[in-house]
Amino acid sequence: MTTLDLPPVAASGPAAGPEPAAPAEPRPEKKVRLGGVTSEDVLTVAGALVGSLALNWMLYERVLPFSGASGFVICWYVLFLAAYFALGRLQWGTLMVRERLVSVVAWSSGIAVVGLIIDQVGFVTARGLEAARHLNFFTESMEQTGPLSPIDSGGALGAIVGSLEQLGLATLFAVPLGIAAAVFMSEVGGRMARPVRTLVEAMTALPSIVAGLFVLGVVIITFGFEKSGFAASLALTVMMMPIVTRASEVVIRLVPGTLREASYALGGSQWRTVWNVVLPTARPGLMTGVVLGMARGIGETSPVLLTSGFTSQFNGNPFAEHQVSLPLYIWNYVKQPYDGMIARGFAAGMTLMAVVLILFVTARVLGGRVPGQLTRAQRRRMERAAAGAVARPFVIQPKKQ
Protein backbone atom coordinates (compact mmCIF):
# COMPACT_ATOMS: atom_id res chain seq x y z
CA MET A 1 0.00 0.00 0.00
CA THR A 2 1.14 3.50 -0.74
CA THR A 3 0.69 6.33 1.67
CA LEU A 4 -1.18 9.43 0.35
CA ASP A 5 0.13 12.84 1.31
CA LEU A 6 -2.82 14.63 2.84
CA PRO A 7 -2.84 18.30 3.93
CA PRO A 8 -2.33 18.79 7.61
CA VAL A 9 -5.44 19.22 9.67
CA ALA A 10 -5.66 22.16 12.04
CA ALA A 11 -5.30 20.96 15.57
CA SER A 12 -8.15 21.53 17.93
CA GLY A 13 -7.48 22.50 21.48
CA PRO A 14 -5.20 24.94 23.17
CA ALA A 15 -2.71 24.95 20.24
CA ALA A 16 -5.31 26.45 17.87
CA GLY A 17 -5.22 30.13 16.91
CA PRO A 18 -7.28 32.84 18.67
CA GLU A 19 -11.00 32.84 18.05
CA PRO A 20 -12.43 35.86 16.15
CA ALA A 21 -13.54 38.68 18.43
CA ALA A 22 -17.25 39.28 18.86
CA PRO A 23 -18.58 42.38 17.09
CA ALA A 24 -18.68 45.42 19.31
CA GLU A 25 -22.04 46.85 20.25
CA PRO A 26 -22.93 49.94 18.13
CA ARG A 27 -22.63 53.21 19.95
CA PRO A 28 -25.71 55.37 20.19
CA GLU A 29 -25.82 58.01 17.48
CA LYS A 30 -25.22 61.55 18.61
CA LYS A 31 -27.54 64.11 17.11
CA VAL A 32 -25.78 66.96 15.40
CA ARG A 33 -27.67 70.21 15.61
CA LEU A 34 -27.37 72.32 12.48
CA GLY A 35 -28.15 76.01 12.80
CA GLY A 36 -30.10 77.47 15.67
CA VAL A 37 -28.84 79.50 18.59
CA THR A 38 -27.00 77.97 21.52
CA SER A 39 -26.29 79.35 24.97
CA GLU A 40 -22.67 79.88 23.95
CA ASP A 41 -23.76 82.15 21.09
CA VAL A 42 -26.01 84.20 23.34
CA LEU A 43 -23.39 84.61 26.06
CA THR A 44 -20.70 85.49 23.51
CA VAL A 45 -22.86 88.17 21.91
CA ALA A 46 -23.87 89.56 25.32
CA GLY A 47 -20.26 89.65 26.53
CA ALA A 48 -19.10 91.38 23.34
CA LEU A 49 -21.88 93.94 23.63
CA VAL A 50 -21.20 94.78 27.27
CA GLY A 51 -17.41 94.82 26.88
CA SER A 52 -17.47 96.95 23.73
CA LEU A 53 -19.94 99.37 25.35
CA ALA A 54 -17.70 99.84 28.38
CA LEU A 55 -14.59 100.30 26.24
CA ASN A 56 -16.38 102.69 23.90
CA TRP A 57 -17.70 104.78 26.80
CA MET A 58 -14.22 105.02 28.29
CA LEU A 59 -12.70 106.08 24.98
CA TYR A 60 -15.43 108.63 24.24
CA GLU A 61 -15.66 110.13 27.72
CA ARG A 62 -12.10 109.86 29.04
CA VAL A 63 -9.55 109.43 26.27
CA LEU A 64 -10.57 110.67 22.81
CA PRO A 65 -12.01 114.12 22.03
CA PHE A 66 -15.07 112.70 20.28
CA SER A 67 -18.75 113.53 20.75
CA GLY A 68 -22.09 112.85 19.12
CA ALA A 69 -24.57 110.01 19.33
CA SER A 70 -24.04 108.79 15.76
CA GLY A 71 -20.28 108.47 16.18
CA PHE A 72 -20.78 106.73 19.53
CA VAL A 73 -23.05 104.10 17.97
CA ILE A 74 -20.75 103.52 14.98
CA CYS A 75 -17.68 103.11 17.17
CA TRP A 76 -19.60 100.82 19.51
CA TYR A 77 -20.60 98.60 16.58
CA VAL A 78 -17.01 98.37 15.28
CA LEU A 79 -15.70 97.50 18.76
CA PHE A 80 -18.51 94.96 19.18
CA LEU A 81 -17.47 93.12 16.01
CA ALA A 82 -13.83 93.12 17.11
CA ALA A 83 -14.74 91.85 20.58
CA TYR A 84 -17.02 89.15 19.16
CA PHE A 85 -14.26 87.96 16.85
CA ALA A 86 -11.75 87.85 19.73
CA LEU A 87 -14.13 85.94 22.02
CA GLY A 88 -15.04 83.57 19.21
CA ARG A 89 -11.40 82.68 18.54
CA LEU A 90 -11.11 81.55 22.13
CA GLN A 91 -13.90 78.99 21.62
CA TRP A 92 -14.17 77.98 17.96
CA GLY A 93 -12.03 77.46 14.90
CA THR A 94 -11.29 80.07 12.27
CA LEU A 95 -13.98 78.95 9.83
CA MET A 96 -16.62 78.79 12.54
CA VAL A 97 -15.69 82.27 13.77
CA ARG A 98 -15.95 83.72 10.28
CA GLU A 99 -19.32 82.08 9.70
CA ARG A 100 -20.78 83.33 12.96
CA LEU A 101 -19.28 86.79 12.47
CA VAL A 102 -21.02 87.07 9.11
CA SER A 103 -24.25 85.88 10.73
CA VAL A 104 -23.94 88.55 13.41
CA VAL A 105 -23.32 91.23 10.78
CA ALA A 106 -26.38 90.10 8.80
CA TRP A 107 -28.63 89.99 11.88
CA SER A 108 -27.40 93.35 13.16
CA SER A 109 -27.92 94.93 9.73
CA GLY A 110 -31.49 93.66 9.61
CA ILE A 111 -32.17 94.89 13.14
CA ALA A 112 -30.68 98.28 12.23
CA VAL A 113 -32.94 98.59 9.18
CA VAL A 114 -36.03 97.65 11.18
CA GLY A 115 -34.98 100.10 13.90
CA LEU A 116 -34.58 102.93 11.39
CA ILE A 117 -38.01 102.21 9.93
CA ILE A 118 -39.60 102.18 13.37
CA ASP A 119 -37.79 105.41 14.24
CA GLN A 120 -38.98 107.17 11.08
CA VAL A 121 -42.55 105.94 11.41
CA GLY A 122 -42.61 106.85 15.09
CA PHE A 123 -41.19 110.33 14.44
CA VAL A 124 -43.72 111.10 11.69
CA THR A 125 -46.56 109.70 13.80
CA ALA A 126 -45.57 111.71 16.85
CA ARG A 127 -45.40 114.95 14.87
CA GLY A 128 -48.54 114.39 12.85
CA LEU A 129 -50.84 112.78 15.39
CA GLU A 130 -52.01 116.18 16.59
CA ALA A 131 -53.70 116.86 13.25
CA ALA A 132 -54.53 113.29 12.22
CA ARG A 133 -56.59 112.59 15.34
CA HIS A 134 -59.19 115.11 14.13
CA LEU A 135 -61.73 113.75 11.64
CA ASN A 136 -61.77 116.99 9.67
CA PHE A 137 -58.26 116.27 8.40
CA PHE A 138 -59.69 113.46 6.22
CA THR A 139 -63.00 115.15 5.32
CA GLU A 140 -62.07 118.78 4.55
CA SER A 141 -59.72 120.67 2.27
CA MET A 142 -57.61 123.76 2.95
CA GLU A 143 -59.89 126.10 1.00
CA GLN A 144 -61.08 128.08 4.03
CA THR A 145 -58.11 127.46 6.34
CA GLY A 146 -55.34 129.97 6.96
CA PRO A 147 -51.91 129.68 8.56
CA LEU A 148 -53.23 130.66 12.01
CA SER A 149 -56.43 128.62 11.89
CA PRO A 150 -56.95 126.05 14.66
CA ILE A 151 -55.90 122.49 14.09
CA ASP A 152 -59.51 121.29 13.91
CA SER A 153 -60.00 123.30 10.72
CA GLY A 154 -59.00 122.16 7.23
CA GLY A 155 -57.51 118.90 6.08
CA ALA A 156 -55.98 116.90 3.25
CA LEU A 157 -59.05 115.50 1.49
CA GLY A 158 -58.11 117.13 -1.81
CA ALA A 159 -54.55 115.81 -1.58
CA ILE A 160 -55.70 112.27 -0.77
CA VAL A 161 -58.14 112.19 -3.68
CA GLY A 162 -55.59 113.76 -6.01
CA SER A 163 -52.89 111.24 -5.11
CA LEU A 164 -55.23 108.28 -5.60
CA GLU A 165 -56.47 109.57 -8.95
CA GLN A 166 -53.02 110.41 -10.26
CA LEU A 167 -51.60 107.09 -9.07
CA GLY A 168 -54.54 105.19 -10.54
CA LEU A 169 -54.10 106.81 -13.97
CA ALA A 170 -50.34 106.28 -13.88
CA THR A 171 -50.81 102.62 -12.95
CA LEU A 172 -53.35 102.23 -15.74
CA PHE A 173 -50.78 103.53 -18.23
CA ALA A 174 -47.55 102.08 -16.82
CA VAL A 175 -48.49 98.51 -15.88
CA PRO A 176 -49.74 97.27 -19.30
CA LEU A 177 -46.86 98.99 -21.10
CA GLY A 178 -44.28 97.71 -18.61
CA ILE A 179 -45.48 94.10 -18.64
CA ALA A 180 -45.81 94.14 -22.45
CA ALA A 181 -42.24 95.40 -22.76
CA ALA A 182 -41.04 92.72 -20.34
CA VAL A 183 -42.83 90.00 -22.33
CA PHE A 184 -41.29 91.33 -25.54
CA MET A 185 -37.76 91.28 -24.13
CA SER A 186 -38.02 87.86 -22.44
CA GLU A 187 -40.36 85.88 -24.71
CA VAL A 188 -40.18 87.45 -28.17
CA GLY A 189 -36.63 88.81 -28.32
CA GLY A 190 -35.01 89.61 -31.64
CA ARG A 191 -32.81 92.47 -32.74
CA MET A 192 -34.91 95.10 -30.98
CA ALA A 193 -34.74 93.44 -27.57
CA ARG A 194 -31.31 94.81 -26.72
CA PRO A 195 -32.09 98.48 -27.61
CA VAL A 196 -35.35 98.27 -25.66
CA ARG A 197 -33.54 96.82 -22.64
CA THR A 198 -30.88 99.53 -22.82
CA LEU A 199 -33.53 102.24 -22.99
CA VAL A 200 -35.41 100.77 -20.02
CA GLU A 201 -32.22 100.59 -17.94
CA ALA A 202 -31.45 104.20 -18.80
CA MET A 203 -34.95 105.28 -17.80
CA THR A 204 -34.60 103.47 -14.47
CA ALA A 205 -31.84 105.90 -13.47
CA LEU A 206 -33.70 108.92 -14.87
CA PRO A 207 -34.00 111.77 -12.35
CA SER A 208 -37.60 112.53 -11.48
CA ILE A 209 -37.21 116.22 -12.30
CA VAL A 210 -36.33 115.26 -15.90
CA ALA A 211 -39.60 113.33 -16.24
CA GLY A 212 -41.49 116.38 -15.00
CA LEU A 213 -39.64 118.67 -17.40
CA PHE A 214 -40.35 116.28 -20.29
CA VAL A 215 -44.10 116.31 -19.66
CA LEU A 216 -44.04 120.05 -19.01
CA GLY A 217 -42.26 120.76 -22.29
CA VAL A 218 -44.09 118.30 -24.51
CA VAL A 219 -47.61 118.01 -23.11
CA ILE A 220 -48.20 121.38 -21.44
CA ILE A 221 -46.11 123.85 -23.45
CA THR A 222 -46.07 122.21 -26.89
CA PHE A 223 -49.60 120.79 -27.06
CA GLY A 224 -51.18 123.47 -24.89
CA PHE A 225 -52.63 121.30 -22.13
CA GLU A 226 -53.06 122.94 -18.75
CA LYS A 227 -51.45 121.76 -15.55
CA SER A 228 -53.68 119.05 -14.12
CA GLY A 229 -53.72 115.70 -12.45
CA PHE A 230 -53.67 114.00 -15.84
CA ALA A 231 -50.39 115.70 -16.76
CA ALA A 232 -48.98 114.65 -13.39
CA SER A 233 -50.04 111.05 -14.02
CA LEU A 234 -48.14 111.10 -17.32
CA ALA A 235 -44.99 112.19 -15.47
CA LEU A 236 -45.53 109.44 -12.91
CA THR A 237 -45.98 106.95 -15.74
CA VAL A 238 -42.52 107.82 -17.04
CA MET A 239 -41.12 107.08 -13.58
CA MET A 240 -43.10 103.88 -12.93
CA MET A 241 -42.87 102.10 -16.29
CA PRO A 242 -39.13 101.20 -16.24
CA ILE A 243 -39.38 99.81 -12.70
CA VAL A 244 -42.36 97.64 -13.62
CA THR A 245 -40.60 96.51 -16.80
CA ARG A 246 -37.34 95.51 -15.13
CA ALA A 247 -39.05 93.68 -12.26
CA SER A 248 -41.45 91.89 -14.62
CA GLU A 249 -38.68 90.78 -16.95
CA VAL A 250 -36.71 89.22 -14.11
CA VAL A 251 -39.77 87.37 -12.82
CA ILE A 252 -40.82 86.11 -16.26
CA ARG A 253 -37.34 84.74 -16.89
CA LEU A 254 -37.64 82.70 -13.68
CA VAL A 255 -40.62 80.73 -15.03
CA PRO A 256 -39.38 77.17 -15.79
CA GLY A 257 -38.95 76.43 -19.47
CA THR A 258 -40.60 73.03 -19.03
CA LEU A 259 -43.96 74.77 -18.56
CA ARG A 260 -43.59 76.50 -21.90
CA GLU A 261 -42.54 73.25 -23.58
CA ALA A 262 -45.56 71.45 -22.12
CA SER A 263 -47.87 74.15 -23.47
CA TYR A 264 -46.29 73.95 -26.91
CA ALA A 265 -46.56 70.15 -26.82
CA LEU A 266 -50.30 70.44 -26.19
CA GLY A 267 -50.66 72.62 -29.26
CA GLY A 268 -50.70 76.05 -27.63
CA SER A 269 -49.46 79.05 -29.57
CA GLN A 270 -46.88 81.46 -28.22
CA TRP A 271 -49.31 84.16 -27.17
CA ARG A 272 -51.61 81.54 -25.58
CA THR A 273 -48.64 80.09 -23.69
CA VAL A 274 -47.66 83.53 -22.42
CA TRP A 275 -51.22 84.45 -21.45
CA ASN A 276 -52.28 81.16 -19.83
CA VAL A 277 -49.00 79.73 -18.52
CA VAL A 278 -46.20 82.28 -18.13
CA LEU A 279 -48.09 85.26 -16.72
CA PRO A 280 -50.23 83.27 -14.20
CA THR A 281 -47.13 81.48 -12.95
CA ALA A 282 -45.27 84.76 -12.52
CA ARG A 283 -48.26 86.54 -10.97
CA PRO A 284 -46.83 87.08 -7.44
CA GLY A 285 -43.61 88.52 -8.82
CA LEU A 286 -45.52 90.72 -11.25
CA MET A 287 -47.63 92.09 -8.42
CA THR A 288 -44.46 92.86 -6.48
CA GLY A 289 -43.10 94.78 -9.46
CA VAL A 290 -46.35 96.72 -9.73
CA VAL A 291 -46.19 97.58 -6.04
CA LEU A 292 -42.60 98.78 -6.40
CA GLY A 293 -43.63 101.02 -9.28
CA MET A 294 -46.62 102.39 -7.39
CA ALA A 295 -44.50 103.05 -4.30
CA ARG A 296 -42.04 104.96 -6.49
CA GLY A 297 -44.78 107.00 -8.15
CA ILE A 298 -46.87 107.91 -5.13
CA GLY A 299 -43.94 109.53 -3.33
CA GLU A 300 -42.65 111.73 -6.19
CA THR A 301 -42.80 115.48 -5.62
CA SER A 302 -40.84 117.28 -8.34
CA PRO A 303 -42.74 115.85 -11.38
CA VAL A 304 -46.05 116.63 -9.71
CA LEU A 305 -44.89 120.13 -8.78
CA LEU A 306 -44.10 120.93 -12.43
CA THR A 307 -47.15 119.32 -14.01
CA SER A 308 -50.14 119.46 -11.65
CA GLY A 309 -49.75 122.83 -9.96
CA PHE A 310 -50.89 123.55 -6.42
CA THR A 311 -54.26 124.58 -5.09
CA SER A 312 -55.87 124.71 -1.68
CA GLN A 313 -59.30 123.95 -3.15
CA PHE A 314 -60.79 120.52 -3.61
CA ASN A 315 -60.58 119.30 -7.21
CA GLY A 316 -61.81 115.80 -7.97
CA ASN A 317 -61.42 116.13 -11.74
CA PRO A 318 -57.88 115.16 -12.80
CA PHE A 319 -58.43 116.44 -16.37
CA ALA A 320 -59.12 120.09 -15.53
CA GLU A 321 -57.38 122.76 -13.43
CA HIS A 322 -54.71 122.33 -10.80
CA GLN A 323 -54.81 119.35 -8.47
CA VAL A 324 -52.80 118.83 -5.31
CA SER A 325 -51.37 115.49 -4.14
CA LEU A 326 -50.03 114.25 -0.82
CA PRO A 327 -46.29 114.73 -1.61
CA LEU A 328 -46.98 118.26 -2.85
CA TYR A 329 -49.18 118.94 0.19
CA ILE A 330 -46.37 117.82 2.50
CA TRP A 331 -43.74 119.86 0.64
CA ASN A 332 -45.87 123.02 0.77
CA TYR A 333 -46.98 122.92 4.40
CA VAL A 334 -44.13 121.31 6.32
CA LYS A 335 -41.75 124.17 5.44
CA GLN A 336 -44.04 126.89 6.82
CA PRO A 337 -43.19 128.47 10.19
CA TYR A 338 -46.54 127.60 11.77
CA ASP A 339 -47.01 124.67 14.11
CA GLY A 340 -50.48 123.87 12.77
CA MET A 341 -49.26 123.72 9.17
CA ILE A 342 -46.27 121.58 10.13
CA ALA A 343 -48.56 119.17 12.00
CA ARG A 344 -50.81 118.92 8.92
CA GLY A 345 -47.78 118.15 6.77
CA PHE A 346 -46.66 115.36 9.06
CA ALA A 347 -50.22 114.02 9.22
CA ALA A 348 -50.20 113.90 5.42
CA GLY A 349 -46.97 111.90 5.68
CA MET A 350 -48.73 109.42 7.95
CA THR A 351 -51.54 109.13 5.41
CA LEU A 352 -49.05 108.56 2.60
CA MET A 353 -47.37 105.72 4.52
CA ALA A 354 -50.78 104.18 5.26
CA VAL A 355 -51.72 104.31 1.57
CA VAL A 356 -48.47 102.59 0.57
CA LEU A 357 -49.04 99.89 3.21
CA ILE A 358 -52.60 99.28 2.03
CA LEU A 359 -51.46 99.03 -1.58
CA PHE A 360 -48.73 96.55 -0.67
CA VAL A 361 -51.02 94.31 1.39
CA THR A 362 -53.69 94.39 -1.33
CA ALA A 363 -51.20 93.45 -4.02
CA ARG A 364 -49.82 90.56 -1.97
CA VAL A 365 -53.32 89.23 -1.28
CA LEU A 366 -54.34 89.46 -4.94
CA GLY A 367 -51.03 88.11 -6.20
CA GLY A 368 -50.76 85.09 -3.92
CA ARG A 369 -47.81 83.97 -1.84
CA VAL A 370 -45.96 81.49 -4.04
CA PRO A 371 -45.69 81.11 -7.83
CA GLY A 372 -48.58 79.18 -9.26
CA GLN A 373 -50.77 79.55 -6.18
CA LEU A 374 -54.41 80.16 -7.05
CA THR A 375 -56.44 82.92 -5.48
CA ARG A 376 -59.58 82.15 -3.50
CA ALA A 377 -61.82 83.17 -6.38
CA GLN A 378 -59.95 80.90 -8.78
CA ARG A 379 -60.15 77.98 -6.35
CA ARG A 380 -63.90 78.52 -5.92
CA ARG A 381 -64.41 78.55 -9.69
CA MET A 382 -62.43 75.33 -10.07
CA GLU A 383 -64.41 73.67 -7.27
CA ARG A 384 -67.71 74.70 -8.84
CA ALA A 385 -66.58 73.42 -12.25
CA ALA A 386 -65.47 70.10 -10.73
CA ALA A 387 -68.76 69.72 -8.83
CA GLY A 388 -70.72 70.44 -11.98
CA ALA A 389 -68.72 67.88 -13.94
CA VAL A 390 -69.44 65.24 -11.30
CA ALA A 391 -73.14 66.05 -11.16
CA ARG A 392 -73.63 65.86 -14.94
CA PRO A 393 -74.27 62.26 -16.11
CA PHE A 394 -71.89 60.83 -18.66
CA VAL A 395 -73.91 59.89 -21.77
CA ILE A 396 -72.43 58.28 -24.86
CA GLN A 397 -73.88 59.85 -27.94
CA PRO A 398 -74.58 57.38 -30.77
CA LYS A 399 -72.75 57.95 -33.98
CA LYS A 400 -74.73 59.40 -36.83
CA GLN A 401 -75.20 57.03 -39.75
Stockholm file with secondary structure:
# STOCKHOLM 1.0

chainA/1-401         MTTLDLPPVAASGPAAGPEPAAPAEPRPEKKVRLGGVTSEDVLTVAGALVGSLALNWMLYERVLPFSGASGFVICWYVLFLAAYFALGRLQWGTLMVRERLVSVVAWSSGIAVVGLIIDQVGFVTARGLEAARHLNFFTESMEQTGPLSPIDSGGALGAIVGSLEQLGLATLFAVPLGIAAAVFMSEVGGRMARPVRTLVEAMTALPSIVAGLFVLGVVIITFGFEKSGFAASLALTVMMMPIVTRASEVVIRLVPGTLREASYALGGSQWRTVWNVVLPTARPGLMTGVVLGMARGIGETSPVLLTSGFTSQFNGNPFAEHQVSLPLYIWNYVKQPYDGMIARGFAAGMTLMAVVLILFVTARVLGGRVPGQLTRAQRRRMERAAAGAVARPFVIQPKKQ
#=GR chainA/1-401 SS CCCCCCCCCCCCSTTSCCCCCCCCCCCCCCCCCCSSCCHHHHHHHHHHHHHHHHHHHHIIIIISCCCCHHHHHHHHHHHHHHHHHHHHHTTSCHHHHHHHHHHHHHHHHHHHHHHHHHHHHHHHHHHHHHHHTSTHHHHCCSTTCCTTSCTTSCCSHHHHHHHHHHHHHHHHHHHHHHHHHHHIIIIICSTTHHHHHHHHHHHHTCCHHHHHHHHIIIIIIISCCCSCHHHHHHHHHHHHHHHHHHHHHHHHHTSCHHHHHHHHHTTCCHHHHIIIIIHHHTHHHHHHHHHHHHHHHHTCCHHHHHHTCCCSSCCCCTTSSCCCCHHHHHHHHTTSSCHHHHHHHHHHHHHHHHHHHHHHHHHHHHHCSSTTCCCHHHHHHHHHHHHHHHHSCCCCCCCCC
#=GC SS_cons         CCCCCCCCCCCCSTTSCCCCCCCCCCCCCCCCCCSSCCHHHHHHHHHHHHHHHHHHHHIIIIISCCCCHHHHHHHHHHHHHHHHHHHHHTTSCHHHHHHHHHHHHHHHHHHHHHHHHHHHHHHHHHHHHHHHTSTHHHHCCSTTCCTTSCTTSCCSHHHHHHHHHHHHHHHHHHHHHHHHHHHIIIIICSTTHHHHHHHHHHHHTCCHHHHHHHHIIIIIIISCCCSCHHHHHHHHHHHHHHHHHHHHHHHHHTSCHHHHHHHHHTTCCHHHHIIIIIHHHTHHHHHHHHHHHHHHHHTCCHHHHHHTCCCSSCCCCTTSSCCCCHHHHHHHHTTSSCHHHHHHHHHHHHHHHHHHHHHHHHHHHHHCSSTTCCCHHHHHHHHHHHHHHHHSCCCCCCCCC
//
